[in-house]
Amino acid sequence: MAKRYELPDAAWELIKDLVSPEQKMGRPRSDDRLLLNGIFWILCSGAAWR
């Protein structure tokens, strides 16, 4: 069961091309979906930013 702060698969399919552009140089990117889920968790839980 997905948590309320986790981005559903259908929503991720709609926005993944906007937040995950092709990168040719530099270090490998972190998982954008995991990053968004972390931001949503902060917003939903009221936890303080560090």
Protein Blocks (a to p, Z undefined) as FASTA:
>chain_A
ZZfkbccfklmmmmmmmmmccdfedcddddfklmmmmmmmmmmnopacZZ
